[in-house]
């Protein structure tokens, strides 16, 4: 095991885009949970991460909200630019072979007023394809309920019932638990 693969030296990047603060709240929780595990992650918004090379990291978290069952435009633009970069560099290979020691986690906040979690799962699938194309396996996709801001009826009368104030303490505790379990799994595998 190399130093960069050991649990305490796991090079980790936490990326997110957040318009209302829901996804940022989850990203900050992930950062705190990683720090508690002895990992010092780099945390950035996708708008500040254009120069980041994903291959410099062992673990990448990418968080976005679901907008009409798609990633928001700034995230789609970011991923398209990254895909172009990897294609031009020759990183995308036939059959998308997985690169050992490279793992991603996708986290998606959603309100789901019409069809619930089904409004978020296409976002996770979309982003997973990006990572798989560049050889980074996706260990998990986490979907976290978030309040619908500026339209109270969508946070109180939608498919999920009253979701005001979410992600709440319980949601964030689950995120922390997920991070702890993931890091434990990665450490035991190395």
C-alpha positions in Angstrom: 0.0 0.0 0.0 1.4 3.4 -1.0 1.2 6.4 1.3 -1.5 8.0 -0.9 -3.6 4.8 -0.5 -3.3 4.5 3.2 -6.4 5.6 5.2 -4.8 8.7 6.7 -3.3 9.9 3.4 -6.3 9.1 1.2 -6.3 12.1 -1.2 -9.8 13.3 -1.3 -11.7 15.9 -3.2 -15.2 17.1 -2.3 -16.9 19.0 -5.1 -20.4 20.5 -5.1 -22.8 23.0 -6.6 -25.5 24.5 -4.5 -28.0 27.2 -5.3 -30.0 27.3 -2.0 -27.6 25.8 0.5 -28.9 22.3 0.7 -26.1 20.6 -1.2 -23.5 22.8 0.5 -24.8 21.7 3.9 -24.2 18.1 2.9 -20.8 18.8 1.4 -19.7 20.5 4.7 -21.0 17.5 6.6 -18.9 15.2 4.4 -15.9 17.4 4.9 -16.3 17.2 8.7 -16.9 13.4 8.6 -13.7 12.9 6.6 -11.7 15.2 8.9 -13.0 13.1 11.9 -11.6 10.0 10.0 -8.1 11.7 9.8 -8.5 12.8 6.1 -8.0 16.4 5.1 -10.1 16.8 1.9 -9.9 19.5 -0.6 -13.4 21.1 -0.8 -14.4 23.3 -3.8 -17.5 24.3 -5.7 -17.5 23.0 -9.3 -17.2 26.7 -10.5 -13.8 26.8 -8.7 -12.6 23.4 -9.7 -11.9 23.7 -13.5 -8.2 23.0 -13.1 -8.6 20.0 -10.8 -7.4 16.7 -12.3 -9.5 13.9 -10.9 -6.6 11.4 -11.3 -4.7 13.3 -8.6 -7.2 12.0 -6.0 -8.1 8.5 -4.7 -11.6 9.5 -3.6 -13.9 12.1 -5.2 -17.3 13.3 -3.8 -19.5 15.2 -6.3 -22.7 16.7 -5.0 -25.5 18.4 -6.9 -29.1 19.2 -6.5 -31.7 17.7 -8.8 -33.2 20.2 -11.2 -36.1 18.7 -13.1 -34.4 15.3 -12.8 -31.1 16.6 -14.3 -27.9 18.1 -12.9 -28.1 21.9 -13.0 -26.6 23.6 -16.0 -23.3 24.7 -14.2 -22.7 21.0 -13.3 -23.5 19.8 -16.8 -21.1 22.4 -18.2 -18.4 21.3 -15.7 -18.8 17.7 -16.6 -18.8 18.4 -20.3 -15.5 20.3 -20.0 -14.0 17.5 -17.9 -15.1 14.9 -20.4 -13.6 16.9 -23.3 -10.3 17.2 -21.3 -10.2 13.5 -20.6 -11.1 12.6 -24.2 -8.5 14.9 -25.6 -5.9 13.5 -23.2 -6.8 9.9 -24.3 -8.1 8.8 -20.9 -11.4 7.4 -22.3 -10.8 3.8 -23.4 -12.8 1.1 -25.0 -14.8 -0.8 -22.4 -14.0 1.9 -19.8 -11.5 -0.1 -17.7 -11.5 0.8 -14.0 -8.4 2.5 -12.6 -7.4 0.8 -9.3 -7.4 3.1 -6.3 -9.8 5.6 -7.8 -13.3 5.9 -6.3 -16.2 8.4 -6.5 -19.3 9.0 -4.5 -22.2 11.0 -5.9 -24.6 12.8 -3.6 -27.7 14.5 -4.7 -30.1 16.7 -2.9 -33.7 16.7 -4.0 -37.2 17.8 -3.0 -39.2 15.5 -5.3 -42.5 17.2 -5.0 -44.0 15.4 -7.9 -42.5 11.8 -8.0 -40.2 11.7 -5.0 -36.8 10.1 -5.2 -37.4 9.2 -8.9 -36.7 12.9 -9.6 -33.2 12.5 -8.3 -32.0 9.1 -9.4 -31.5 10.1 -13.1 -29.0 12.7 -11.8 -27.0 10.1 -10.1 -27.1 7.8 -13.1 -26.0 10.7 -15.4 -23.0 11.6 -13.2 -22.0 7.9 -12.7 -21.6 7.6 -16.5 -19.1 10.4 -16.5 -17.0 8.7 -13.8 -17.2 5.3 -15.4 -16.1 6.7 -18.8 -12.9 8.0 -17.2 -12.2 4.8 -15.3 -13.3 5.9 -11.8 -15.7 3.5 -10.1 -18.7 4.8 -8.2 -18.8 3.3 -4.7 -22.1 4.9 -3.8 -24.9 7.3 -4.8 -26.5 9.1 -1.9 -29.8 10.9 -2.2 -30.7 13.4 0.5 -34.0 15.2 0.8 -33.7 19.0 0.8 -36.2 21.7 1.4 -37.7 23.3 -1.7 -36.9 27.0 -1.3 -39.1 29.9 -2.3 -42.2 27.7 -2.9 -43.6 26.5 0.4 -46.3 24.4 -1.1 -43.6 22.2 -2.8 -42.0 21.7 0.7 -45.3 20.9 2.5 -47.7 19.3 0.1 -45.5 17.4 -2.3 -44.8 13.7 -2.6 -42.6 13.6 0.5 -44.8 15.6 2.8 -43.4 18.3 5.0 -39.7 18.6 4.2 -39.1 22.1 5.5 -35.7 22.4 7.2 -34.2 19.4 5.4 -31.5 18.2 5.2 -31.9 18.1 8.9 -29.8 16.7 11.8 -31.0 13.2 11.1 -30.3 13.4 7.4 -26.8 14.8 8.1 -26.1 12.1 10.7 -26.9 9.5 8.1 -24.4 11.2 5.7 -21.8 11.1 8.4 -22.5 7.4 9.0 -22.2 6.7 5.3 -18.8 8.5 5.1 -17.5 6.5 8.1 -18.7 3.2 6.6 -17.2 4.1 3.2 -13.8 5.1 4.7 -13.7 1.9 6.8 -14.4 -0.1 3.7 -11.7 1.6 1.7 -9.2 1.2 4.5 -9.9 -2.5 4.9 -9.6 -3.1 1.1 -6.2 -1.4 0.8 
